[in-house]
């Protein structure tokens, strides 16, 4: 836009002449849409332990968002945004920075990324629906500016190395800060308070349903359609006495899902900022091809896969890094009948997948232990 071009010009000819501020730290999560994910946990750790040593800036589009510690809030692409990303020494983000951003040599860009990849990314993708033709070139140039990239397991390290063509020496194997809460000594208490806050009956078990987006169903770049294949009304009839469903679609999905008439059974948590907190209150996680199950597995609770369009998704749209039919720690369910049957027999499924789950946990949850944030802060900020 014209305004953005003007701000970039001001930044280039004015802000870039100002000295770098070594004590300034900029945070961003999902393009300024949320106060969440690993940047949130790194921020809260720094605030608690080194709050008097740094000035904190959050890129947040909704300035009314409650963030502890009173940081400076700037909406993405505002004049303040350009000012702070040009002058701050540190930038902590979980997504790719804008293509045009060229950091100073002495600035430090900490890329936490936002999940263990199941779906192929970047240079590992054959085709990419809905991504611009210059996508691979962009990914390559953007990742050159990352001073380090956070990995949650050795598997991710390999995937990031090939999909971003990124040097292994700069990948830090620490685990994800956002998963620290899953190992918190008081996690049961946190969960009880969260259920109360969200109005979920204490006597009901919870199923987190977190499907991802489909590359070929979109309105525009980054705005995806979503057709809910899960029959919520039927689910309510069959398991509503015992369970409630927490519905959480991917942040790319533009469609709002109508749950009218099911408010006491389906809780729409699409806008809830911190998915790690939702894991804590979920007895079962059900997804399709979202990477949520890698994180949820830290809790060792049952995982179901509603993969009704598996062949199309795997063979045409994306491709996977692992064999979803043999390596995931739960059953692949193709119909609503199978979903209901699995939920009703969840104890048998836990027993059936116990060995596979243990293998999966050892492979993908091996770094997470509640201290990932501390390790990253010591590596990046306490040099």
Wavefront OBJ file of the C-alpha trace (Angstrom):
o trace
v 0.000 0.000 0.000
v 0.962 3.640 -0.441
v 1.235 4.240 3.295
v 3.447 1.185 3.790
v 5.725 2.306 0.955
v 6.008 5.733 2.587
v 6.882 4.166 5.978
v 9.503 1.951 4.358
v 11.047 5.008 2.720
v 11.125 6.863 6.070
v 12.658 3.794 7.640
v 15.343 3.493 4.977
v 16.404 7.136 4.917
v 15.784 8.157 8.529
v 15.437 5.244 10.992
v 18.373 3.309 9.561
v 20.637 6.250 10.395
v 19.759 5.990 14.085
v 21.950 3.875 16.347
v 20.915 0.348 17.241
v 19.399 -0.097 20.697
v 21.003 -3.189 22.230
v 18.467 -3.454 25.051
v 15.374 -3.386 22.827
v 13.588 -6.677 22.085
v 10.753 -6.931 19.530
v 8.294 -9.866 19.743
v 5.818 -11.071 17.153
v 3.497 -14.079 16.931
v 1.574 -15.067 13.788
v 1.954 -11.736 11.962
v 0.774 -9.625 14.899
v -2.518 -11.503 15.194
v -1.850 -13.019 18.622
v -0.042 -12.772 21.935
v 0.906 -16.444 21.915
v 3.241 -19.290 21.067
v 6.969 -19.455 21.854
v 7.551 -15.657 21.584
v 5.020 -15.205 24.429
v 6.883 -17.654 26.682
v 10.304 -16.162 25.899
v 8.892 -12.693 26.613
v 7.379 -13.732 29.959
v 10.631 -15.409 31.026
v 12.684 -12.306 30.135
v 10.138 -10.042 31.822
v 10.260 -12.060 35.038
v 14.030 -12.561 35.183
v 15.523 -9.586 33.308
v 12.631 -7.124 33.147
v 14.728 -4.145 34.235
v 17.410 -4.787 31.610
v 15.326 -4.576 28.437
v 12.718 -2.481 26.684
v 10.072 -4.801 25.245
v 8.045 -4.133 22.094
v 5.162 -6.328 20.907
v 3.961 -6.271 17.308
v 0.234 -6.655 17.909
v -2.587 -5.535 15.625
v -5.113 -5.251 18.446
v -3.590 -2.751 20.855
v -6.247 -3.536 23.476
v -4.751 -7.041 23.844
v -3.799 -7.616 27.485
v -0.066 -8.297 27.752
v 1.645 -8.431 31.164
v 4.479 -6.056 31.952
v 3.216 -3.089 29.932
v 5.365 -3.453 26.761
v 5.219 -0.951 23.910
v 2.527 -2.219 21.480
v 2.771 -1.459 17.760
v 0.475 -2.752 15.007
v 2.163 -4.567 12.119
v 3.238 -2.222 9.297
v 2.521 0.921 11.356
v 5.204 3.639 11.478
v 6.153 2.410 14.980
v 6.638 -1.091 13.592
v 9.223 0.137 11.080
v 10.910 2.252 13.746
v 11.343 -0.597 16.219
v 12.317 -3.405 13.837
v 14.987 -1.081 12.399
v 16.470 -0.042 15.754
v 15.998 -3.002 18.125
v 18.853 -5.453 18.461
v 16.587 -8.487 18.945
v 13.535 -9.677 17.035
v 11.790 -12.837 18.249
v 9.226 -14.232 15.790
v 7.521 -17.537 14.943
v 6.834 -16.807 11.253
v 8.830 -15.502 8.317
v 9.680 -11.808 8.405
v 8.687 -9.575 5.417
v 10.666 -10.228 2.227
v 11.943 -6.649 2.072
v 13.348 -6.628 5.634
v 17.140 -6.466 5.649
v 18.516 -6.560 9.142
v 21.697 -4.879 10.263
v 24.652 -7.228 10.760
v 24.569 -6.628 14.492
v 20.833 -7.270 14.847
v 19.707 -10.700 16.057
v 16.703 -12.450 14.505
v 15.533 -15.397 16.614
v 13.208 -17.640 14.577
v 11.248 -19.950 16.874
v 9.047 -21.343 14.052
v 5.644 -22.739 15.029
v 5.649 -26.515 14.978
v 7.247 -29.826 14.109
v 6.486 -30.227 10.404
v 4.261 -33.076 9.231
v 3.461 -31.435 5.880
v 6.353 -30.838 3.530
v 7.597 -27.243 3.463
v 9.647 -24.993 1.201
v 12.234 -26.782 -0.892
v 10.834 -30.191 0.096
v 7.502 -29.455 -1.644
v 6.950 -30.674 -5.191
v 4.090 -28.318 -6.018
v 2.536 -25.542 -3.995
v -1.095 -24.607 -4.455
v -1.999 -21.073 -3.382
v 1.620 -20.074 -2.732
v 3.158 -17.461 -5.017
v 5.494 -18.703 -7.790
v 8.419 -16.997 -6.056
v 7.694 -18.838 -2.779
v 10.893 -20.919 -2.696
v 13.078 -17.980 -3.618
v 11.444 -15.899 -0.873
v 11.861 -18.625 1.749
v 15.527 -18.911 0.882
v 16.246 -15.169 1.099
v 14.221 -14.724 4.303
v 15.872 -17.608 6.141
v 19.355 -16.180 5.383
v 18.608 -13.465 7.934
v 17.761 -15.852 10.792
v 20.579 -15.924 13.342
v 19.192 -19.113 14.786
v 16.206 -21.384 14.331
v 14.603 -23.312 17.200
v 14.039 -27.052 16.833
v 11.896 -29.277 19.065
v 13.492 -32.602 18.071
v 16.207 -34.113 15.819
v 13.538 -34.861 13.191
v 12.707 -31.137 12.877
v 16.388 -30.279 12.614
v 16.677 -32.487 9.505
v 13.439 -31.136 8.000
v 14.427 -27.491 8.564
v 17.853 -28.146 7.098
v 16.338 -29.426 3.827
v 13.176 -27.315 3.540
v 14.884 -23.951 4.225
v 18.349 -25.025 3.007
v 19.424 -23.768 6.434
v 22.761 -24.544 8.107
v 22.464 -27.164 10.841
v 25.018 -25.336 13.002
v 22.528 -22.467 13.428
v 19.605 -24.706 14.437
v 19.306 -24.847 18.225
v 17.865 -28.071 19.614
v 16.210 -26.789 22.767
v 12.569 -27.860 22.585
v 9.717 -25.356 22.206
v 9.171 -22.648 24.836
v 5.414 -22.930 24.248
v 5.547 -26.538 25.489
v 7.122 -25.640 28.843
v 3.629 -25.204 30.307
v 2.892 -28.884 29.538
v 5.549 -29.797 32.103
v 4.607 -27.153 34.691
v 4.497 -28.624 38.222
v 1.110 -26.932 38.757
v -0.407 -27.872 35.369
v -3.469 -29.546 36.948
v -4.301 -26.326 38.801
v -3.746 -24.236 35.626
v -6.092 -26.603 33.738
v -8.838 -26.370 36.376
v -8.693 -22.549 36.285
v -8.783 -22.512 32.484
v -11.826 -24.778 32.304
v -13.591 -22.458 34.717
v -12.578 -19.376 32.706
v -13.901 -20.902 29.458
v -17.125 -22.079 31.107
v -16.458 -25.782 30.492
v -18.329 -27.997 32.982
v -15.878 -29.547 35.435
v -17.577 -32.970 35.114
v -17.173 -33.166 31.325
v -14.206 -34.609 29.437
v -12.907 -32.536 26.559
v -11.979 -33.338 22.956
v -9.842 -30.741 21.199
v -10.618 -30.849 17.468
v -7.912 -28.942 15.597
v -8.055 -29.449 11.801
v -5.727 -27.672 9.395
v -6.357 -25.808 6.122
v -6.517 -27.264 2.598
v -4.166 -25.629 0.078
v -6.648 -25.859 -2.808
v -9.615 -24.334 -0.953
v -9.065 -20.614 -0.562
v -10.549 -17.174 -1.158
v -7.210 -15.418 -1.360
v -3.596 -15.933 -0.293
v -3.657 -16.702 3.444
v -7.505 -16.790 3.608
v -8.694 -20.372 3.372
v -12.158 -21.915 3.114
v -13.018 -24.769 5.431
v -15.843 -27.287 5.170
v -16.385 -29.075 8.454
v -16.596 -32.821 7.788
v -17.144 -33.674 11.447
v -20.858 -34.163 12.193
v -21.083 -32.187 15.413
v -24.838 -32.691 15.869
v -24.421 -36.444 15.677
v -21.437 -36.319 17.990
v -23.504 -34.371 20.513
v -26.242 -37.024 20.420
v -23.807 -39.920 20.820
v -21.232 -38.634 23.341
v -22.660 -35.326 24.635
v -23.408 -36.749 28.092
v -19.741 -37.389 28.753
v -17.797 -34.994 26.486
v -17.617 -31.478 25.095
v -15.730 -30.461 21.944
v -13.242 -27.599 21.772
v -13.210 -26.485 18.135
v -9.971 -24.915 16.958
v -9.364 -24.249 13.260
v -6.031 -23.053 11.808
v -5.332 -19.302 11.982
v -5.299 -19.166 8.136
v -8.980 -20.207 7.924
v -11.279 -17.315 7.101
v -14.613 -19.119 7.571
v -16.397 -18.846 10.894
v -17.973 -22.159 11.901
v -21.587 -21.931 13.000
v -22.253 -23.819 16.231
v -25.714 -22.380 16.897
v -27.823 -24.676 19.057
v -24.787 -26.595 20.281
v -23.307 -23.976 22.604
v -23.263 -26.318 25.609
v -21.435 -29.008 23.592
v -19.162 -27.185 21.151
v -16.882 -24.455 22.506
v -15.450 -22.336 19.706
v -11.856 -21.647 20.773
v -10.587 -20.555 17.331
v -9.716 -17.128 18.688
v -8.226 -18.385 21.956
v -4.619 -17.181 21.730
v -2.666 -19.921 23.473
v -3.198 -23.441 22.106
v -0.772 -24.909 24.675
v -3.281 -23.939 27.381
v -6.002 -25.740 25.424
v -3.867 -28.904 25.353
v -3.756 -28.818 29.139
v -7.553 -29.003 29.419
v -8.021 -31.646 26.668
v -8.485 -35.331 27.419
v -8.291 -36.280 23.740
v -6.776 -34.420 20.784
v -8.266 -35.010 17.340
v -6.703 -33.520 14.224
v -6.098 -34.337 10.572
v -2.741 -33.086 9.299
v -2.059 -30.240 11.714
v 1.214 -30.458 13.618
v -0.633 -30.012 16.936
v -0.300 -33.707 17.740
v 3.490 -33.454 18.010
v 3.112 -30.982 20.890
v 0.075 -32.651 22.455
v 2.017 -35.929 22.663
v 4.081 -34.362 25.479
v 1.045 -35.000 27.700
v 0.852 -38.694 26.702
v -2.926 -38.424 26.261
v -4.860 -40.133 23.416
v -4.684 -38.721 19.873
v -7.144 -39.458 17.041
v -6.720 -38.609 13.349
v -9.816 -37.736 11.299
v -8.234 -38.149 7.859
v -11.279 -38.356 5.553
v -9.359 -36.895 2.576
v -5.998 -38.557 3.251
v -5.127 -39.655 -0.286
v -5.843 -36.281 -1.846
v -4.028 -34.387 0.909
v -0.969 -36.621 0.975
v -0.589 -37.435 -2.716
v -1.784 -34.231 -4.396
v -1.685 -31.281 -2.019
v 1.267 -31.613 0.284
v 3.172 -34.784 0.938
v 4.340 -35.715 4.428
v 7.706 -36.080 6.129
v 6.569 -39.211 7.980
v 4.415 -42.171 6.987
v 1.140 -41.162 8.585
v -0.234 -44.693 8.210
v 2.477 -46.365 10.256
v 4.191 -43.747 12.431
v 1.503 -41.678 14.178
v 0.424 -42.569 17.737
v -3.288 -43.086 17.047
v -5.807 -44.463 14.541
v -6.642 -42.885 11.154
v -10.426 -42.462 11.045
v -12.197 -41.960 7.708
v -15.863 -41.552 8.712
v -17.995 -40.059 11.471
v -18.968 -43.621 12.487
v -15.314 -44.447 13.068
v -14.788 -41.228 15.047
v -17.694 -41.981 17.391
v -16.607 -45.585 17.802
v -13.030 -44.522 18.646
v -14.178 -42.002 21.279
v -16.473 -44.575 22.889
v -13.602 -47.080 22.999
v -10.797 -44.696 23.868
v -9.361 -46.973 26.587
v -8.856 -49.839 24.125
v -7.241 -47.446 21.640
v -4.827 -46.209 24.308
v -3.867 -49.803 25.049
v -3.578 -50.708 21.356
v -1.285 -47.745 20.543
v 0.769 -47.759 23.727
v 3.974 -49.080 22.169
v 3.701 -46.853 19.103
v 2.994 -43.859 21.358
v 6.115 -44.547 23.448
v 8.248 -44.679 20.288
v 6.663 -41.488 19.012
v 7.219 -39.685 22.325
v 10.892 -40.678 22.432
v 11.395 -39.472 18.859
v 9.470 -36.196 18.885
v 9.196 -35.029 22.510
v 12.791 -35.774 23.518
v 13.923 -32.161 24.134
v 10.794 -30.758 25.815
v 11.095 -30.883 29.602
v 9.776 -27.545 30.847
v 13.101 -25.701 30.456
v 13.254 -24.855 26.735
v 12.746 -21.120 27.330
v 15.536 -20.981 29.875
v 17.933 -22.724 27.467
v 17.114 -20.310 24.625
v 17.469 -17.212 26.809
v 20.853 -18.439 28.041
v 22.031 -19.083 24.468
v 20.720 -15.881 22.867
v 20.456 -13.167 25.516
v 23.072 -14.204 28.063
v 26.078 -14.405 25.785
l 1 2 3 4 5 6 7 8 9 10 11 12 13 14 15 16 17 18 19 20 21 22 23 24 25 26 27 28 29 30 31 32 33 34 35 36 37 38 39 40 41 42 43 44 45 46 47 48 49 50 51 52 53 54 55 56 57 58 59 60 61 62 63 64 65 66 67 68 69 70 71 72 73 74 75 76 77 78 79 80 81 82 83 84 85 86 87 88 89 90 91 92 93 94 95 96 97 98 99 100 101 102 103 104 105 106 107 108 109 110 111 112 113 114 115 116 117 118 119 120 121 122 123 124 125 126 127 128 129 130 131 132 133 134 135 136 137 138 139 140 141 142 143 144 145 146 147 148 149 150 151 152 153 154 155 156 157 158 159 160 161 162 163 164 165 166 167 168 169 170 171 172 173 174 175 176 177 178 179 180 181 182 183 184 185 186 187 188 189 190 191 192 193 194 195 196 197 198 199 200 201 202 203 204 205 206 207 208 209 210 211 212 213 214 215 216 217 218 219 220 221 222 223 224 225 226 227 228 229 230 231 232 233 234 235 236 237 238 239 240 241 242 243 244 245 246 247 248 249 250 251 252 253 254 255 256 257 258 259 260 261 262 263 264 265 266 267 268 269 270 271 272 273 274 275 276 277 278 279 280 281 282 283 284 285 286 287 288 289 290 291 292 293 294 295 296 297 298 299 300 301 302 303 304 305 306 307 308 309 310 311 312 313 314 315 316 317 318 319 320 321 322 323 324 325 326 327 328 329 330 331 332 333 334 335 336 337 338 339 340 341 342 343 344 345 346 347 348 349 350 351 352 353 354 355 356 357 358 359 360 361 362 363 364 365 366 367 368 369 370 371 372 373 374 375 376 377 378 379 380 381 382 383
